[in-house]
Amino acid sequence: MAEKLSETERETALSELQETGWSLDADRDAISKEFKFSNFVSAFGWMSQVAMVAEKMNHHPEWSNVYNNVSVTLTTHDAEGLTELDLKLARRMDKLAG
Amino acid sequence: MAEKLSETERETALSELQETGWSLDADRDAISKEFKFSNFVSAFGWMSQVAMVAEKMNHHPEWSNVYNNVSVTLTTHDAEGLTELDLKLARRMDKLAG
């Protein structure tokens, strides 16, 4: 099972992810980002790519979609906070969107 | 452009949709439903089917997914309320989930 990040790991990872638009929801120890695409097909196409990555990782996002916009929150429920899995999925999401 | 439903049309449609678990959000003149599946693959598989139907209708849901759960809200932004498009998409969603 994934373990919660240490303070140092969290600081380092967050400063990197904040540069690409992720923000920390301190209440839930989760990270969130809004992804914007040109239209619904692009948004859902990206979600489909992410869905396969997430299923393979056995680590799934909380996400909402309204037309060309996808709002994502990542946290590890089992660990009740951020783990390496969240950072990995966040980076994959950025890469697939980029 | 789709027109807002008349009071009578809305009443008839809502009583039918409420039987399958849809509820009215009167504030927004929207309908909502929680769809539950056995796992993420089933949930996202259903979303993929709905995505194609929605794109073809050019009428898209507001939806959130957390693992096996999909929360859907339907309304017609252009008409600022429920139209025939929402009823049609709601019925298609039920059929694809059933």
Backbone of each chain as ProteinMPNN parsed JSONL, in Angstrom:
{"seq_chain_A": "MAEKLSETERETALSELQETGWSLDADRDAISKEFKFSNFVSAFGWMSQVAMVAEKMNHHPEWSNVYNNVSVTLTTHDAEGLTELDLKLARRMDKLAG", "coords_chain_A": {"N_chain_A": [[0.838, -1.206, 0.0], [0.42, 2.272, -0.746], [2.264, 4.822, 0.877], [1.708, 7.775, 2.867], [3.102, 10.899, 1.804], [6.19, 12.217, 2.985], [6.908, 15.287, 4.776], [8.982, 16.68, 3.465], [9.096, 15.371, 0.952], [6.549, 16.009, 0.018], [6.659, 18.847, -0.119], [8.66, 19.27, -2.092], [7.544, 17.956, -4.32], [5.129, 19.337, -4.599], [5.893, 21.962, -5.209], [6.903, 21.627, -7.693], [4.649, 20.623, -9.102], [2.878, 22.716, -8.81], [3.81, 24.544, -10.59], [2.808, 23.654, -12.982], [0.173, 24.126, -12.713], [-1.271, 22.765, -10.743], [-2.96, 22.708, -7.591], [-2.869, 22.761, -4.002], [-5.2, 21.213, -1.923], [-5.528, 21.735, 1.167], [-7.18, 20.973, 3.272], [-8.104, 18.451, 2.598], [-5.807, 17.152, 2.032], [-5.141, 16.874, -0.719], [-4.584, 17.17, -4.291], [-5.463, 19.477, -6.89], [-6.599, 20.297, -10.195], [-7.584, 22.233, -13.03], [-8.308, 21.225, -16.212], [-8.305, 22.399, -19.475], [-9.763, 22.073, -22.659], [-10.085, 22.065, -26.305], [-12.607, 21.317, -27.116], [-15.47, 19.113, -26.495], [-14.875, 16.548, -27.486], [-12.075, 16.477, -27.478], [-11.619, 16.839, -24.739], [-12.914, 14.571, -23.611], [-11.543, 12.599, -24.942], [-8.98, 12.845, -23.888], [-9.627, 12.182, -21.231], [-10.251, 9.5, -21.61], [-7.781, 8.423, -22.265], [-6.42, 8.899, -19.873], [-8.027, 7.38, -18.187], [-7.337, 4.762, -18.815], [-4.66, 4.663, -18.053], [-4.989, 5.167, -15.322], [-6.5, 2.972, -14.482], [-4.694, 0.95, -14.952], [-2.731, 1.649, -13.13], [-4.152, 1.156, -10.936], [-5.198, 3.291, -9.546], [-7.306, 5.874, -9.082], [-8.764, 8.889, -10.408], [-10.689, 11.613, -8.904], [-13.011, 13.209, -10.741], [-14.538, 15.81, -12.732], [-16.508, 16.673, -15.508], [-17.385, 19.203, -17.713], [-18.438, 19.919, -20.719], [-15.803, 21.225, -22.415], [-14.097, 21.214, -20.338], [-12.239, 19.822, -17.677], [-12.204, 18.966, -14.369], [-10.008, 18.019, -11.91], [-9.312, 16.037, -9.034], [-6.89, 14.704, -6.93], [-6.078, 12.223, -4.603], [-5.08, 9.856, -2.098], [-7.18, 7.571, -1.011], [-6.962, 5.328, 0.713], [-4.668, 5.941, 2.148], [-5.368, 8.235, 3.282], [-4.5, 10.724, 2.288], [-1.988, 12.52, 0.345], [0.015, 10.554, -1.798], [2.795, 8.898, -3.431], [1.556, 7.819, -5.631], [-0.376, 9.699, -6.391], [1.18, 11.83, -7.27], [2.46, 10.645, -9.41], [0.295, 10.034, -11.098], [-0.663, 12.617, -11.555], [1.47, 13.731, -12.998], [1.423, 12.123, -15.267], [-1.068, 12.837, -16.284], [-0.629, 15.539, -16.935], [1.311, 15.184, -18.919], [-0.091, 13.755, -20.877], [-1.941, 15.681, -21.539], [-0.428, 17.589, -22.637]], "CA_chain_A": [[0.0, 0.0, 0.0], [1.181, 3.522, -0.827], [2.317, 5.58, 2.144], [1.637, 9.23, 2.765], [4.386, 11.552, 1.565], [6.793, 12.962, 4.097], [6.823, 16.742, 4.567], [9.972, 17.075, 2.455], [8.649, 14.865, -0.351], [5.378, 16.793, -0.37], [7.118, 20.202, -0.484], [9.376, 19.206, -3.368], [6.611, 17.583, -5.378], [4.12, 20.374, -4.781], [6.433, 23.151, -5.887], [7.025, 21.237, -9.106], [3.314, 20.497, -9.695], [2.228, 24.032, -8.839], [4.254, 25.22, -11.817], [1.972, 23.229, -14.112], [-1.228, 24.489, -12.47], [-1.906, 22.025, -9.659], [-2.966, 23.403, -6.309], [-3.085, 21.88, -2.857], [-6.377, 21.375, -1.071], [-4.911, 21.328, 2.429], [-8.2, 20.327, 4.104], [-8.238, 17.036, 2.274], [-4.505, 16.675, 1.585], [-5.362, 16.445, -2.098], [-4.2, 18.182, -5.278], [-6.512, 19.707, -7.886], [-6.254, 21.098, -11.387], [-8.585, 22.356, -14.089], [-7.757, 21.048, -17.554], [-9.213, 22.97, -20.476], [-9.497, 21.56, -24.0], [-10.763, 22.885, -27.316], [-14.02, 20.93, -27.218], [-15.816, 17.918, -25.724], [-14.163, 15.373, -28.014], [-10.706, 16.532, -26.957], [-11.668, 16.637, -23.288], [-13.228, 13.181, -23.287], [-10.446, 11.792, -25.48], [-7.942, 12.877, -22.854], [-10.123, 11.396, -20.099], [-10.152, 8.084, -21.966], [-6.369, 8.038, -22.126], [-6.132, 8.896, -18.439], [-8.768, 6.265, -17.568], [-6.572, 3.519, -18.987], [-3.487, 4.789, -17.185], [-5.45, 5.073, -13.928], [-6.905, 1.591, -14.223], [-3.458, 0.16, -14.917], [-2.085, 1.98, -11.86], [-5.143, 0.916, -9.883], [-5.306, 4.541, -8.778], [-8.284, 6.569, -9.915], [-9.013, 10.287, -10.049], [-12.03, 12.183, -8.775], [-13.018, 14.222, -11.793], [-15.808, 16.312, -13.259], [-16.387, 17.194, -16.869], [-18.445, 20.015, -18.32], [-18.033, 20.205, -22.099], [-14.367, 21.156, -22.732], [-13.377, 21.432, -19.088], [-12.181, 18.679, -16.752], [-11.679, 19.351, -13.072], [-9.464, 16.785, -11.342], [-8.758, 16.017, -7.681], [-6.163, 13.462, -6.648], [-5.642, 11.914, -3.252], [-5.093, 8.401, -1.926], [-8.153, 7.343, 0.063], [-6.427, 4.346, 1.667], [-3.641, 6.561, 2.986], [-5.958, 9.491, 3.767], [-3.687, 11.875, 1.911], [-1.17, 12.411, -0.864], [1.088, 9.566, -1.879], [3.539, 8.883, -4.687], [0.601, 7.498, -6.701], [-1.015, 10.941, -6.842], [2.183, 12.594, -8.028], [2.684, 9.923, -10.66], [-0.882, 10.22, -11.955], [-0.69, 14.044, -11.935], [2.474, 13.951, -14.055], [0.926, 11.46, -16.486], [-2.161, 13.673, -16.804], [0.001, 16.701, -17.581], [2.002, 14.741, -20.132], [-1.107, 13.412, -21.878], [-2.639, 16.905, -21.952], [0.556, 18.529, -23.207]], "C_chain_A": [[0.876, 1.261, 0.0], [1.132, 4.266, 0.507], [2.26, 7.075, 1.904], [3.026, 9.816, 2.581], [4.896, 12.197, 2.841], [6.666, 14.45, 3.778], [7.76, 17.197, 3.444], [9.548, 16.629, 1.053], [7.48, 15.704, -0.878], [5.792, 18.185, -0.864], [7.743, 20.214, -1.872], [8.408, 18.951, -4.518], [5.623, 18.714, -5.65], [4.674, 21.582, -5.529], [6.601, 22.871, -7.373], [5.641, 21.23, -9.787], [2.579, 21.839, -9.76], [2.615, 24.818, -10.093], [3.403, 24.831, -13.03], [0.479, 23.404, -13.792], [-1.961, 23.69, -11.404], [-1.914, 22.871, -8.391], [-3.314, 22.428, -5.193], [-4.394, 22.235, -2.161], [-5.948, 20.824, 0.298], [-5.901, 20.589, 3.329], [-8.243, 18.825, 3.887], [-6.893, 16.386, 1.993], [-4.636, 16.044, 0.193], [-4.828, 17.528, -3.027], [-5.266, 18.252, -6.362], [-5.982, 20.522, -9.052], [-7.433, 21.111, -12.346], [-7.871, 22.181, -15.427], [-8.776, 21.582, -18.562], [-8.801, 22.487, -21.868], [-10.29, 22.377, -25.021], [-12.239, 22.545, -27.446], [-14.253, 19.63, -26.432], [-15.036, 16.694, -26.18], [-12.725, 15.338, -27.492], [-10.668, 16.263, -25.461], [-11.904, 15.166, -22.968], [-12.173, 12.227, -23.843], [-9.303, 11.703, -24.473], [-8.377, 12.04, -21.643], [-9.99, 9.902, -20.38], [-8.717, 7.581, -21.848], [-6.01, 7.918, -20.646], [-6.799, 7.7, -17.752], [-7.969, 4.971, -17.663], [-5.316, 3.507, -18.135], [-3.891, 4.544, -15.727], [-5.811, 3.636, -13.568], [-5.672, 0.699, -14.096], [-2.7, 0.397, -13.61], [-2.919, 1.517, -10.663], [-5.229, 2.112, -8.934], [-6.14, 5.511, -9.61], [-8.529, 8.002, -9.453], [-10.462, 10.52, -9.612], [-12.064, 13.27, -9.827], [-14.414, 14.551, -12.282], [-15.548, 16.869, -14.642], [-17.624, 18.003, -17.231], [-17.904, 20.495, -19.662], [-16.508, 20.102, -22.299], [-13.48, 21.255, -21.492], [-13.392, 20.163, -18.224], [-11.493, 19.136, -15.467], [-11.269, 18.08, -12.325], [-9.026, 16.998, -9.892], [-8.11, 14.663, -7.451], [-5.804, 13.372, -5.171], [-5.688, 10.391, -3.131], [-5.964, 8.068, -0.722], [-7.601, 6.41, 1.14], [-5.443, 4.985, 2.652], [-4.145, 7.853, 3.623], [-5.072, 10.698, 3.482], [-2.859, 11.584, 0.675], [-0.099, 11.342, -0.743], [1.785, 9.701, -3.24], [2.609, 8.591, -5.873], [-0.059, 8.754, -7.27], [-0.069, 11.775, -7.699], [2.397, 11.965, -9.397], [1.512, 10.153, -11.628], [-0.976, 11.672, -12.429], [0.275, 14.305, -13.097], [2.037, 13.307, -15.371], [-0.193, 12.271, -17.126], [-1.608, 14.884, -17.551], [0.619, 16.314, -18.92], [0.981, 14.45, -21.245], [-1.856, 14.656, -22.386], [-1.712, 17.821, -22.752], [0.916, 18.204, -24.616]], "O_chain_A": [[1.921, 1.313, 0.649], [0.096, 4.325, 1.168], [2.706, 7.574, 0.871], [4.006, 9.305, 3.124], [4.116, 12.663, 3.672], [6.355, 14.826, 2.648], [7.379, 17.993, 2.586], [9.628, 17.396, 0.093], [7.431, 16.058, -2.055], [5.325, 18.641, -1.908], [7.41, 21.047, -2.715], [8.442, 19.629, -5.544], [5.318, 19.011, -6.805], [3.997, 22.154, -6.383], [6.46, 23.767, -8.205], [5.477, 21.753, -10.889], [1.763, 22.067, -10.654], [1.848, 25.645, -10.587], [3.295, 25.596, -13.989], [-0.376, 22.89, -14.514], [-3.151, 23.912, -11.18], [-0.994, 23.651, -8.146], [-3.965, 21.408, -5.416], [-4.66, 23.397, -1.852], [-5.999, 19.62, 0.547], [-5.512, 19.683, 4.066], [-8.393, 18.038, 4.822], [-6.838, 15.183, 1.738], [-4.3, 14.882, -0.034], [-4.639, 18.67, -2.608], [-5.889, 17.25, -6.713], [-5.054, 21.319, -8.916], [-8.178, 20.137, -12.46], [-6.932, 22.916, -15.733], [-9.96, 21.251, -18.5], [-7.618, 22.496, -22.206], [-11.064, 23.263, -24.657], [-13.038, 23.392, -27.844], [-13.34, 19.117, -25.785], [-14.588, 15.895, -25.358], [-12.226, 14.28, -27.11], [-9.794, 15.547, -24.972], [-11.189, 14.579, -22.156], [-11.939, 11.162, -23.272], [-8.738, 10.635, -24.239], [-7.579, 11.279, -21.095], [-9.652, 9.127, -19.485], [-8.469, 6.464, -21.394], [-5.373, 6.951, -20.227], [-6.221, 7.085, -16.856], [-7.926, 4.183, -16.718], [-4.948, 2.481, -17.564], [-3.223, 3.81, -14.999], [-5.473, 3.148, -12.49], [-5.615, -0.189, -13.245], [-2.104, -0.523, -13.051], [-2.443, 1.494, -9.528], [-5.318, 1.968, -7.715], [-5.738, 5.918, -10.699], [-8.505, 8.292, -8.257], [-11.348, 9.721, -9.916], [-11.225, 14.17, -9.808], [-15.329, 13.728, -12.26], [-14.501, 17.46, -14.908], [-18.756, 17.546, -17.075], [-17.031, 21.36, -19.726], [-15.977, 18.992, -22.348], [-12.258, 21.366, -21.599], [-14.43, 19.52, -18.067], [-10.362, 19.622, -15.481], [-12.082, 17.177, -12.13], [-8.435, 18.027, -9.565], [-8.695, 13.618, -7.734], [-5.295, 14.322, -4.577], [-6.277, 9.719, -3.977], [-5.561, 8.25, 0.426], [-7.754, 6.67, 2.333], [-5.393, 4.62, 3.827], [-3.437, 8.487, 4.406], [-4.913, 11.58, 4.325], [-3.007, 10.54, 0.041], [0.595, 11.237, 0.268], [1.399, 10.518, -4.076], [2.849, 9.063, -6.984], [-0.275, 8.861, -8.478], [-0.465, 12.347, -8.714], [2.501, 12.659, -10.408], [1.711, 10.427, -12.811], [-1.332, 11.925, -13.58], [-0.06, 15.006, -14.053], [2.248, 13.864, -16.448], [-0.267, 12.384, -18.35], [-2.056, 15.213, -18.65], [0.472, 17.019, -19.919], [1.167, 14.847, -22.396], [-2.34, 14.679, -23.517], [-2.171, 18.719, -23.458], [1.727, 18.903, -25.224]]}, "seq_chain_B": "MAEKLSETERETALSELQETGWSLDADRDAISKEFKFSNFVSAFGWMSQVAMVAEKMNHHPEWSNVYNNVSVTLTTHDAEGLTELDLKLARRMDKLAG", "coords_chain_B": {"N_chain_B": [[-32.864, 25.761, -32.161], [-33.24, 24.217, -28.976], [-36.221, 24.401, -27.082], [-37.376, 25.534, -23.876], [-39.11, 23.265, -21.724], [-42.663, 23.041, -21.517], [-44.877, 23.587, -18.706], [-46.608, 21.388, -18.441], [-45.385, 19.441, -20.066], [-42.998, 19.151, -18.665], [-43.892, 18.195, -16.151], [-45.008, 15.674, -16.841], [-42.784, 14.352, -17.959], [-40.979, 14.427, -15.838], [-42.207, 12.887, -13.838], [-42.02, 10.419, -14.927], [-39.23, 10.097, -15.203], [-38.407, 10.295, -12.584], [-39.106, 7.876, -11.565], [-37.043, 6.254, -12.381], [-34.973, 7.153, -10.899], [-34.058, 9.768, -11.283], [-33.757, 13.15, -10.177], [-35.213, 16.382, -9.594], [-33.501, 19.421, -9.778], [-34.546, 22.181, -8.682], [-33.695, 24.809, -8.415], [-31.856, 25.204, -10.466], [-33.264, 24.363, -12.606], [-32.739, 21.726, -13.561], [-31.942, 18.229, -14.062], [-30.864, 15.466, -12.061], [-28.866, 12.55, -11.407], [-27.505, 9.715, -9.722], [-25.361, 7.313, -10.874], [-24.457, 4.007, -10.337], [-21.883, 1.63, -10.578], [-20.214, -1.586, -11.047], [-17.461, -1.376, -10.906], [-14.54, 0.68, -11.739], [-13.921, 0.325, -14.457], [-16.351, -0.48, -15.575], [-17.897, 1.777, -14.982], [-16.519, 3.835, -16.38], [-16.624, 2.781, -18.904], [-19.338, 2.906, -19.48], [-19.591, 5.702, -19.416], [-18.106, 6.307, -21.685], [-19.689, 5.293, -23.714], [-21.927, 6.929, -23.405], [-20.717, 9.38, -23.911], [-20.295, 9.342, -26.661], [-22.898, 9.266, -27.647], [-23.796, 11.718, -26.619], [-22.135, 13.556, -27.91], [-22.939, 13.169, -30.511], [-25.564, 14.037, -30.336], [-24.992, 16.604, -29.888], [-25.253, 17.574, -27.328], [-24.357, 17.885, -24.09], [-23.481, 16.256, -20.997], [-23.179, 17.418, -17.554], [-20.928, 15.994, -15.526], [-19.605, 13.888, -12.896], [-17.086, 11.702, -11.791], [-16.227, 9.236, -9.524], [-14.371, 6.589, -8.95], [-16.427, 3.902, -9.036], [-18.717, 5.28, -9.355], [-20.936, 7.553, -10.892], [-21.982, 10.795, -11.158], [-24.544, 12.656, -12.461], [-25.659, 15.637, -14.069], [-28.168, 17.205, -15.871], [-29.018, 19.79, -18.065], [-30.146, 22.461, -20.182], [-28.042, 24.716, -21.306], [-28.233, 26.858, -23.153], [-30.964, 27.308, -23.22], [-31.462, 27.892, -20.697], [-32.574, 26.016, -18.919], [-34.568, 22.998, -18.548], [-34.929, 20.993, -21.448], [-36.249, 19.175, -24.274], [-34.009, 17.839, -25.14], [-32.599, 17.173, -22.822], [-34.263, 15.315, -21.61], [-34.21, 13.321, -23.517], [-31.492, 12.593, -23.526], [-31.233, 11.725, -20.88], [-32.899, 9.469, -20.897], [-31.507, 7.865, -22.695], [-29.155, 7.476, -21.288], [-30.106, 5.984, -19.099], [-30.944, 3.704, -20.472], [-28.539, 2.742, -21.551], [-27.242, 2.138, -19.202], [-28.743, 0.171, -18.212]], "CA_chain_B": [[-32.484, 25.669, -30.751], [-34.239, 23.544, -28.14], [-36.969, 25.321, -26.212], [-37.7, 25.046, -22.534], [-40.34, 22.47, -21.664], [-43.83, 23.662, -20.883], [-45.164, 23.012, -17.381], [-47.21, 20.059, -18.615], [-44.345, 18.532, -20.57], [-42.054, 18.929, -17.582], [-44.549, 17.335, -15.146], [-45.124, 14.317, -17.37], [-41.444, 13.769, -18.113], [-40.34, 14.256, -14.537], [-42.774, 11.772, -13.067], [-41.468, 9.204, -15.558], [-37.792, 9.99, -14.907], [-38.223, 10.089, -11.135], [-39.228, 6.425, -11.32], [-35.756, 5.588, -12.621], [-33.95, 7.685, -9.997], [-33.685, 11.16, -11.545], [-34.45, 14.122, -9.333], [-35.201, 17.746, -10.124], [-32.846, 20.503, -9.043], [-35.451, 23.264, -9.092], [-32.925, 26.057, -8.482], [-31.19, 25.346, -11.766], [-34.091, 23.699, -13.605], [-31.877, 20.663, -14.081], [-32.192, 16.922, -13.454], [-29.647, 14.806, -11.613], [-28.95, 11.141, -11.005], [-26.263, 9.01, -9.4], [-25.271, 5.979, -11.463], [-23.458, 3.198, -9.635], [-21.453, 0.473, -11.363], [-19.477, -2.546, -10.217], [-16.068, -0.93, -10.749], [-14.175, 1.828, -12.573], [-13.986, -0.028, -15.883], [-17.771, -0.43, -15.962], [-18.346, 3.176, -14.913], [-15.955, 4.623, -17.474], [-17.143, 2.197, -20.142], [-20.658, 3.532, -19.69], [-19.352, 7.111, -19.771], [-17.625, 6.366, -23.074], [-20.855, 5.111, -24.583], [-22.734, 8.153, -23.293], [-19.975, 10.483, -24.545], [-20.529, 9.315, -28.108], [-24.297, 9.667, -27.841], [-23.894, 13.147, -26.302], [-21.469, 14.309, -28.977], [-23.795, 13.059, -31.701], [-26.718, 14.906, -30.072], [-24.459, 17.927, -29.563], [-25.822, 17.956, -26.021], [-23.389, 17.226, -23.214], [-23.813, 16.261, -19.571], [-22.228, 17.784, -16.504], [-20.821, 14.742, -14.767], [-18.448, 13.643, -12.04], [-16.822, 10.279, -11.595], [-15.316, 8.765, -8.475], [-14.295, 5.139, -9.066], [-17.557, 3.205, -9.687], [-19.885, 6.144, -9.226], [-21.003, 8.703, -11.805], [-23.043, 11.722, -10.797], [-24.871, 13.373, -13.698], [-26.654, 16.714, -14.083], [-28.528, 17.599, -17.23], [-29.823, 20.983, -18.299], [-29.767, 23.025, -21.477], [-27.537, 26.054, -20.968], [-28.77, 27.857, -24.091], [-32.371, 27.585, -22.914], [-31.492, 28.157, -19.252], [-33.479, 25.099, -18.232], [-34.798, 21.682, -19.15], [-35.547, 20.894, -22.771], [-36.424, 17.812, -24.773], [-32.673, 17.24, -25.251], [-32.234, 16.602, -21.515], [-35.076, 14.107, -21.41], [-33.715, 12.321, -24.461], [-30.191, 12.113, -23.048], [-31.494, 10.989, -19.628], [-33.44, 8.142, -21.249], [-30.414, 7.1, -23.32], [-28.253, 7.084, -20.197], [-30.753, 4.882, -18.378], [-30.952, 2.521, -21.336], [-27.166, 2.23, -21.636], [-26.851, 1.623, -17.884], [-29.663, -0.896, -17.828]], "C_chain_B": [[-33.6, 25.035, -29.936], [-34.917, 24.55, -27.22], [-37.263, 24.685, -24.867], [-39.018, 24.288, -22.563], [-41.47, 23.299, -21.06], [-44.05, 22.996, -19.529], [-45.689, 21.576, -17.506], [-46.182, 19.035, -19.082], [-43.378, 18.16, -19.456], [-42.639, 17.948, -16.554], [-44.574, 15.872, -15.6], [-43.765, 13.632, -17.421], [-40.821, 13.491, -16.756], [-40.893, 13.07, -13.775], [-42.265, 10.443, -13.632], [-39.996, 9.015, -15.15], [-37.528, 9.766, -13.418], [-38.313, 8.6, -10.785], [-37.906, 5.69, -11.532], [-34.625, 6.266, -11.841], [-33.472, 9.095, -10.279], [-34.412, 12.068, -10.561], [-34.276, 15.52, -9.908], [-34.432, 18.666, -9.193], [-33.57, 21.766, -9.487], [-34.71, 24.592, -9.248], [-32.349, 26.302, -9.872], [-32.072, 24.871, -12.907], [-33.253, 22.644, -14.342], [-32.318, 19.339, -13.451], [-30.868, 16.233, -13.158], [-29.901, 13.348, -11.265], [-27.557, 10.604, -10.696], [-26.329, 7.632, -10.044], [-24.152, 5.218, -10.756], [-23.148, 1.944, -10.445], [-20.616, -0.459, -10.486], [-18.021, -2.132, -9.983], [-15.788, 0.228, -11.705], [-14.324, 1.519, -14.057], [-15.433, 0.026, -16.38], [-18.284, 1.005, -15.98], [-17.823, 3.96, -16.117], [-16.388, 4.075, -18.84], [-18.495, 2.79, -20.492], [-20.488, 4.996, -20.092], [-18.906, 7.244, -21.229], [-18.768, 6.194, -24.059], [-21.699, 6.385, -24.596], [-22.048, 9.317, -24.011], [-20.241, 10.525, -26.049], [-21.949, 9.724, -28.459], [-24.42, 11.19, -27.674], [-23.284, 13.998, -27.419], [-22.328, 14.313, -30.24], [-25.026, 13.955, -31.565], [-26.301, 16.37, -29.983], [-25.106, 18.48, -28.284], [-25.075, 17.168, -24.956], [-23.781, 17.309, -21.743], [-22.782, 17.024, -18.745], [-22.122, 16.531, -15.672], [-19.511, 14.624, -14.015], [-18.304, 12.148, -11.857], [-15.846, 10.086, -10.442], [-15.417, 7.236, -8.459], [-15.513, 4.529, -9.782], [-18.827, 4.037, -9.725], [-19.825, 7.306, -10.233], [-22.222, 9.545, -11.441], [-23.304, 12.643, -11.99], [-25.875, 14.49, -13.448], [-26.904, 17.119, -15.529], [-29.39, 18.857, -17.214], [-29.374, 21.55, -19.638], [-29.36, 24.476, -21.259], [-28.142, 27.143, -21.857], [-30.193, 28.274, -23.73], [-32.551, 27.944, -21.439], [-32.508, 27.278, -18.523], [-33.651, 23.813, -19.01], [-35.464, 21.776, -20.513], [-35.681, 19.414, -23.132], [-35.075, 17.086, -24.88], [-32.253, 16.557, -23.954], [-32.992, 15.304, -21.26], [-34.542, 12.971, -22.277], [-32.398, 11.723, -23.968], [-30.351, 11.295, -21.758], [-31.977, 9.572, -19.943], [-32.356, 7.265, -21.876], [-29.429, 6.615, -22.256], [-28.827, 5.907, -19.424], [-30.675, 3.589, -19.185], [-29.552, 1.9, -21.399], [-26.692, 1.643, -20.301], [-27.639, 0.367, -17.532], [-29.277, -2.204, -18.416]], "O_chain_B": [[-34.778, 25.293, -30.185], [-34.272, 25.433, -26.655], [-37.381, 23.466, -24.742], [-39.924, 24.621, -23.327], [-41.243, 24.149, -20.199], [-43.464, 21.95, -19.247], [-45.27, 20.678, -16.776], [-46.114, 17.919, -18.568], [-42.987, 17.001, -19.32], [-41.974, 16.998, -16.14], [-44.213, 14.964, -14.852], [-43.61, 12.49, -16.987], [-40.208, 12.443, -16.549], [-40.143, 12.33, -13.138], [-42.102, 9.467, -12.899], [-39.578, 7.913, -14.798], [-36.545, 9.127, -13.043], [-37.682, 8.131, -9.838], [-37.673, 4.636, -10.94], [-33.451, 5.99, -12.089], [-32.573, 9.586, -9.595], [-35.543, 11.788, -10.161], [-33.31, 15.799, -10.618], [-34.67, 18.695, -7.985], [-33.256, 22.346, -10.526], [-35.054, 25.403, -10.108], [-32.348, 27.421, -10.384], [-31.673, 24.965, -14.068], [-33.094, 22.678, -15.562], [-32.993, 19.336, -12.422], [-29.888, 16.385, -13.887], [-31.007, 12.966, -10.88], [-26.569, 10.987, -11.323], [-27.258, 6.868, -9.782], [-23.042, 5.726, -10.6], [-24.057, 1.277, -10.938], [-20.346, -0.154, -9.325], [-17.422, -2.502, -8.973], [-16.69, 0.701, -12.398], [-14.8, 2.355, -14.824], [-15.701, 0.519, -17.475], [-19.017, 1.399, -16.887], [-18.581, 4.659, -16.789], [-16.5, 4.825, -19.81], [-18.764, 3.131, -21.644], [-21.164, 5.474, -21.002], [-19.291, 8.189, -21.918], [-18.818, 6.853, -25.097], [-22.127, 6.855, -25.65], [-22.711, 10.14, -24.642], [-20.391, 11.597, -26.636], [-22.181, 10.434, -29.438], [-25.063, 11.862, -28.48], [-23.844, 15.02, -27.818], [-22.429, 15.321, -30.94], [-25.48, 14.555, -32.539], [-27.144, 17.266, -30.0], [-25.448, 19.658, -28.182], [-25.146, 15.94, -24.916], [-24.344, 18.309, -21.298], [-21.655, 17.246, -19.187], [-23.131, 16.046, -15.158], [-18.476, 15.159, -14.412], [-19.295, 11.422, -11.778], [-14.779, 10.698, -10.4], [-16.415, 6.67, -8.014], [-15.619, 4.629, -11.005], [-19.892, 3.54, -10.09], [-18.789, 7.95, -10.394], [-23.35, 9.052, -11.424], [-22.397, 13.324, -12.469], [-26.834, 14.309, -12.698], [-25.972, 17.343, -16.302], [-30.352, 18.968, -16.454], [-28.333, 21.158, -20.165], [-30.202, 25.351, -21.054], [-28.516, 28.213, -21.377], [-30.582, 29.428, -23.907], [-33.655, 28.26, -20.995], [-33.211, 27.739, -17.624], [-32.965, 23.572, -20.004], [-36.421, 22.524, -20.712], [-35.272, 18.532, -22.377], [-35.008, 15.866, -24.728], [-31.63, 15.496, -23.977], [-32.433, 14.327, -20.761], [-34.435, 11.826, -21.84], [-32.209, 10.507, -23.989], [-29.672, 10.285, -21.577], [-31.523, 8.602, -19.337], [-32.297, 6.063, -21.616], [-28.935, 5.489, -22.318], [-28.117, 4.945, -19.129], [-30.379, 2.522, -18.648], [-29.403, 0.682, -21.311], [-25.839, 0.756, -20.278], [-27.241, -0.403, -16.658], [-29.952, -3.207, -18.187]]}, "name": "protein", "num_of_chains": 2, "seq": "MAEKLSETERETALSELQETGWSLDADRDAISKEFKFSNFVSAFGWMSQVAMVAEKMNHHPEWSNVYNNVSVTLTTHDAEGLTELDLKLARRMDKLAGMAEKLSETERETALSELQETGWSLDADRDAISKEFKFSNFVSAFGWMSQVAMVAEKMNHHPEWSNVYNNVSVTLTTHDAEGLTELDLKLARRMDKLAG"}
